[in-house]
Each structure stands twice: as structure tokens, then as C-alpha cells.
Amino acid sequence: MLEIGNGDMNDAEYVTHFSLWAISKAPLLIECDVTNMSTATLTILTNPEKLLNVSTEIVVANCSTSSKIEAKRVQWTHNSQDGTIRSALDGRCLSINNCSTDEGAIIVLSECHINDS
């Protein structure tokens, strides 16, 4: 499980930890509180060079994105052909947008399906 954002390491150690997970193509289990993560943590977790070009599977574990969404475990997969990150359960697309609001990252689920082109 990725320890990024849990407060046990400095940012350089988090980058190294993430890089080792990504190059091993291990499932990326994000266990930090995504509602309170720092900008540095968000940058590490959304680094497209490492995340999208190296790893093939992302798992968001026990995270809540807002008080309106019930915390649950969801498995995400990256499609290298079209660049999308999709739910393995229902094919919905995931978009993580960097923003400079007080709420932090905006995580958006859109209605697309695995067989969409």
C-alpha cells in the first residue's frame, strides 16, 4: 500500500516510494485521506510520467472524496490505448484535476464505458 501522504516520510522519500511501486507495475493502493492531502502529495500521485506511462492498475482504497460520497474501495485501470483511467466495476472514467481551491483536488467520475472509443 502506498504510504504517500500519511506523514511518515518527507517528499523526496514519497517520490522514491511511488516510483518504485510504479516501475514494478504493482497495483497503486492510495490509502491517504484524499480530502486533506497536500499539494505535494497530489502532485506525486497524479504525476502522468510515472503513473500513466509505467503503471497499469490503480486502486483507491478506503478514500472519501467528499462528505456526500460514501467511502468505499474501487479498482481503476489505465487504458494505454486511449489514455483513460476507468473503473473496473462499471467502466466509469476517473479524472483528477489539479486546482487551487480550498477544497484541494477535484475528483470527477464521468459516464463513459470500457468499450467507448
Backbone as CSV, one residue per row, in Angstrom:
resi,resn,N_x,N_y,N_z,CA_x,CA_y,CA_z,C_x,C_y,C_z
1,MET,0.838,-1.168,0.000,0.000,0.000,0.000,0.888,1.237,0.000
2,LEU,0.545,2.217,-0.828,1.317,3.452,-0.885,1.171,4.232,0.416
3,GLU,2.296,4.687,0.929,2.308,5.464,2.170,2.330,6.958,1.901
4,ILE,2.243,7.345,0.643,2.324,8.755,0.270,1.181,9.533,0.917
5,GLY,1.548,10.602,1.641,0.550,11.453,2.267,0.181,11.064,3.680
6,ASN,0.765,9.992,4.200,0.424,9.557,5.558,1.306,10.178,6.631
7,GLY,2.290,11.010,6.245,3.086,11.739,7.221,4.290,11.011,7.769
8,ASP,4.626,9.853,7.228,5.748,9.085,7.761,7.066,9.353,7.050
9,MET,7.039,10.060,5.914,8.243,10.310,5.125,8.247,11.751,4.638
10,ASN,9.424,12.191,4.150,9.473,13.515,3.516,9.109,13.364,2.040
11,ASP,8.972,14.483,1.325,8.507,14.440,-0.062,9.445,13.650,-0.974
12,ALA,10.758,13.768,-0.775,11.714,13.013,-1.602,11.532,11.509,-1.393
13,GLU,11.294,11.101,-0.153,11.055,9.678,0.126,9.737,9.212,-0.487
14,TYR,8.720,10.080,-0.465,7.444,9.738,-1.103,7.616,9.531,-2.610
15,VAL,8.388,10.413,-3.265,8.635,10.283,-4.709,9.343,8.964,-4.997
16,THR,10.345,8.629,-4.206,11.069,7.366,-4.389,10.142,6.183,-4.181
17,HIS,9.358,6.221,-3.132,8.407,5.147,-2.817,7.424,4.946,-3.970
18,PHE,6.850,6.043,-4.471,5.902,5.975,-5.575,6.571,5.433,-6.836
19,SER,7.774,5.909,-7.124,8.487,5.476,-8.330,8.750,3.981,-8.315
20,LEU,9.149,3.444,-7.176,9.404,2.002,-7.076,8.134,1.198,-7.305
21,TRP,7.023,1.669,-6.753,5.746,0.981,-6.991,5.367,1.041,-8.459
22,ALA,5.532,2.215,-9.066,5.118,2.395,-10.461,5.952,1.548,-11.413
23,ILE,7.280,1.521,-11.223,8.107,0.754,-12.156,7.927,-0.743,-11.997
24,SER,7.441,-1.176,-10.839,7.184,-2.611,-10.655,5.806,-3.009,-11.181
25,LYS,5.050,-2.013,-11.684,3.690,-2.224,-12.198,2.779,-2.867,-11.150
26,ALA,3.057,-2.565,-9.883,2.222,-3.063,-8.791,0.947,-2.225,-8.731
27,PRO,-0.150,-2.811,-8.247,-1.360,-2.001,-8.052,-1.052,-0.842,-7.105
28,LEU,-1.513,0.337,-7.445,-1.267,1.520,-6.628,-2.428,1.694,-5.659
29,LEU,-2.189,1.389,-4.399,-3.220,1.479,-3.369,-3.047,2.803,-2.631
30,ILE,-3.920,3.737,-2.902,-3.830,5.061,-2.293,-4.631,5.036,-0.995
31,GLU,-3.937,5.138,0.124,-4.581,4.986,1.425,-4.682,6.299,2.191
32,CYS,-4.109,7.385,1.665,-4.175,8.652,2.395,-5.573,9.261,2.295
33,ASP,-5.834,10.216,3.146,-7.108,10.937,3.128,-7.073,11.927,1.969
34,VAL,-7.753,11.606,0.871,-7.686,12.457,-0.321,-8.365,13.806,-0.116
35,THR,-9.173,13.941,0.921,-9.827,15.227,1.166,-8.893,16.221,1.849
36,ASN,-7.791,15.735,2.421,-6.870,16.612,3.144,-5.429,16.489,2.681
37,MET,-5.184,15.935,1.499,-3.801,15.752,1.063,-3.172,17.083,0.665
38,SER,-1.851,17.139,0.818,-1.116,18.352,0.468,-0.957,18.460,-1.045
39,THR,-0.553,19.634,-1.485,-0.286,19.842,-2.908,0.838,18.924,-3.372
40,ALA,1.868,18.738,-2.546,2.983,17.854,-2.907,2.499,16.417,-3.086
41,THR,1.638,15.944,-2.190,1.095,14.586,-2.301,0.271,14.442,-3.572
42,LEU,-0.580,15.414,-3.860,-1.389,15.377,-5.081,-0.506,15.343,-6.322
43,THR,0.557,16.136,-6.321,1.476,16.169,-7.460,2.140,14.816,-7.662
44,ILE,2.568,14.183,-6.587,3.203,12.865,-6.686,2.213,11.837,-7.212
45,LEU,1.013,11.814,-6.663,0.027,10.801,-7.045,-0.545,10.999,-8.441
46,THR,-0.460,12.205,-8.975,-1.018,12.462,-10.308,0.064,12.717,-11.346
47,ASN,1.299,12.333,-11.061,2.412,12.516,-11.989,2.194,11.654,-13.223
48,PRO,1.827,12.250,-14.358,1.499,11.441,-15.540,2.674,10.652,-16.095
49,GLU,3.916,11.143,-15.936,5.066,10.395,-16.440,5.173,9.032,-15.781
50,LYS,5.037,8.988,-14.471,5.174,7.725,-13.756,3.868,6.945,-13.716
51,LEU,2.784,7.643,-13.443,1.507,6.970,-13.241,0.944,6.375,-14.517
52,LEU,0.863,7.149,-15.581,0.172,6.691,-16.772,1.057,5.929,-17.745
53,ASN,2.347,6.196,-17.767,3.208,5.523,-18.723,3.867,4.274,-18.166
54,VAL,3.833,4.078,-16.868,4.507,2.935,-16.271,3.525,1.972,-15.629
55,SER,2.648,2.475,-14.785,1.744,1.593,-14.053,0.512,1.268,-14.884
56,THR,-0.096,0.124,-14.604,-1.273,-0.273,-15.364,-2.513,-0.399,-14.501
57,GLU,-2.378,-0.308,-13.202,-3.535,-0.501,-12.335,-3.474,0.456,-11.160
58,ILE,-4.592,1.059,-10.844,-4.693,1.983,-9.716,-5.835,1.507,-8.832
59,VAL,-5.619,1.489,-7.542,-6.697,1.150,-6.629,-6.803,2.269,-5.607
60,VAL,-7.984,2.836,-5.474,-8.224,3.843,-4.453,-8.887,3.115,-3.296
61,ALA,-8.197,3.017,-2.188,-8.680,2.199,-1.086,-9.156,3.066,0.070
62,ASN,-10.364,2.800,0.502,-10.916,3.441,1.697,-10.801,4.962,1.674
63,CYS,-11.081,5.566,0.539,-10.984,7.020,0.418,-12.365,7.636,0.313
64,SER,-12.487,8.825,0.820,-13.721,9.559,0.575,-13.344,10.847,-0.135
65,THR,-14.081,11.196,-1.173,-13.759,12.395,-1.936,-14.548,13.600,-1.455
66,SER,-15.642,13.381,-0.796,-16.391,14.477,-0.178,-17.349,13.877,0.832
67,SER,-17.971,14.730,1.625,-18.904,14.215,2.625,-20.138,13.606,1.976
68,LYS,-20.375,13.906,0.692,-21.548,13.385,0.003,-21.331,11.981,-0.562
69,ILE,-20.075,11.547,-0.647,-19.769,10.250,-1.251,-19.323,9.279,-0.167
70,GLU,-19.957,8.140,-0.110,-19.618,7.125,0.879,-18.242,6.535,0.568
71,ALA,-17.407,6.400,1.590,-16.082,5.807,1.387,-16.232,4.343,0.996
72,LYS,-15.502,3.946,-0.032,-15.538,2.560,-0.474,-14.292,2.250,-1.278
73,ARG,-14.087,1.005,-1.569,-12.926,0.579,-2.330,-13.320,0.432,-3.792
74,VAL,-12.519,1.031,-4.666,-12.781,0.986,-6.099,-11.478,0.647,-6.810
75,GLN,-11.537,-0.216,-7.800,-10.352,-0.547,-8.584,-10.411,0.201,-9.906
76,TRP,-9.299,0.832,-10.271,-9.204,1.609,-11.503,-8.128,0.997,-12.385
77,THR,-8.336,1.004,-13.682,-7.324,0.516,-14.615,-7.032,1.593,-15.654
78,HIS,-5.778,1.631,-16.094,-5.371,2.598,-17.112,-5.360,1.913,-18.465
79,ASN,-6.012,2.517,-19.436,-6.027,2.012,-20.803,-4.970,2.782,-21.576
80,SER,-3.855,2.118,-21.913,-2.761,2.811,-22.587,-3.114,3.216,-24.013
81,GLN,-4.126,2.608,-24.597,-4.505,2.958,-25.968,-5.230,4.297,-26.046
82,ASP,-6.156,4.551,-25.115,-6.884,5.823,-25.181,-6.550,6.770,-24.027
83,GLY,-5.682,6.339,-23.102,-5.231,7.203,-22.020,-6.216,7.410,-20.892
84,THR,-7.320,6.676,-20.882,-8.319,6.868,-19.836,-8.007,6.027,-18.608
85,ILE,-8.528,6.476,-17.481,-8.491,5.703,-16.245,-9.939,5.362,-15.951
86,ARG,-10.250,4.067,-15.888,-11.648,3.633,-15.787,-11.855,2.667,-14.626
87,SER,-13.067,2.690,-14.101,-13.448,1.764,-13.044,-13.540,0.359,-13.612
88,ALA,-12.921,-0.600,-12.929,-13.017,-1.993,-13.359,-14.420,-2.532,-13.107
89,LEU,-15.163,-1.898,-12.207,-16.503,-2.347,-11.861,-17.546,-1.940,-12.896
90,ASP,-17.600,-0.649,-13.240,-18.674,-0.184,-14.121,-18.202,0.618,-15.332
91,GLY,-16.897,0.750,-15.532,-16.384,1.429,-16.709,-16.417,2.944,-16.658
92,ARG,-16.828,3.526,-15.525,-16.864,4.989,-15.424,-15.441,5.538,-15.452
93,CYS,-15.278,6.709,-16.031,-13.961,7.328,-16.170,-13.619,8.161,-14.938
94,LEU,-12.338,8.199,-14.609,-11.846,8.993,-13.491,-11.004,10.127,-14.039
95,SER,-11.228,11.308,-13.531,-10.418,12.459,-13.893,-10.006,13.142,-12.600
96,ILE,-8.705,13.301,-12.392,-8.209,14.012,-11.218,-7.658,15.332,-11.727
97,ASN,-8.272,16.414,-11.319,-7.888,17.734,-11.806,-7.170,18.507,-10.717
98,ASN,-6.006,19.047,-11.043,-5.311,19.922,-10.111,-6.024,21.262,-10.112
99,CYS,-6.238,21.795,-8.948,-6.894,23.089,-8.862,-6.355,23.825,-7.651
100,SER,-6.627,25.093,-7.560,-6.123,25.888,-6.445,-7.278,26.406,-5.601
101,THR,-8.172,25.496,-5.239,-9.283,25.880,-4.378,-9.011,25.408,-2.960
102,ASP,-9.791,25.892,-2.022,-9.646,25.465,-0.638,-9.973,23.989,-0.469
103,GLU,-10.795,23.442,-1.351,-11.166,22.039,-1.254,-10.059,21.109,-1.733
104,GLY,-9.075,21.611,-2.478,-7.977,20.777,-2.968,-8.286,20.180,-4.313
105,ALA,-8.041,18.879,-4.466,-8.219,18.212,-5.761,-9.690,17.973,-6.050
106,ILE,-10.026,18.065,-7.308,-11.373,17.716,-7.747,-11.284,16.362,-8.422
107,ILE,-12.009,15.386,-7.903,-12.034,14.052,-8.490,-13.390,13.878,-9.139
108,VAL,-13.400,13.608,-10.433,-14.634,13.569,-11.209,-14.840,12.187,-11.807
109,LEU,-16.030,11.635,-11.622,-16.419,10.401,-12.303,-17.336,10.781,-13.439
110,SER,-16.999,10.360,-14.637,-17.859,10.680,-15.776,-18.469,9.410,-16.338
111,GLU,-19.548,9.562,-17.065,-20.276,8.423,-17.615,-19.691,7.996,-18.954
112,CYS,-18.658,7.200,-18.923,-18.141,6.577,-20.131,-18.017,5.093,-19.823
113,HIS,-17.888,4.295,-20.807,-17.858,2.856,-20.603,-16.628,2.249,-21.243
114,ILE,-16.219,1.096,-20.771,-14.972,0.472,-21.189,-14.872,0.318,-22.700
115,ASN,-15.959,0.085,-23.407,-15.904,-0.114,-24.850,-16.036,1.171,-25.653
116,ASP,-16.116,2.339,-24.970,-16.174,3.611,-25.692,-14.869,3.827,-26.441
117,SER,-14.943,4.504,-27.570,-13.710,4.806,-28.301,-13.240,6.205,-27.979
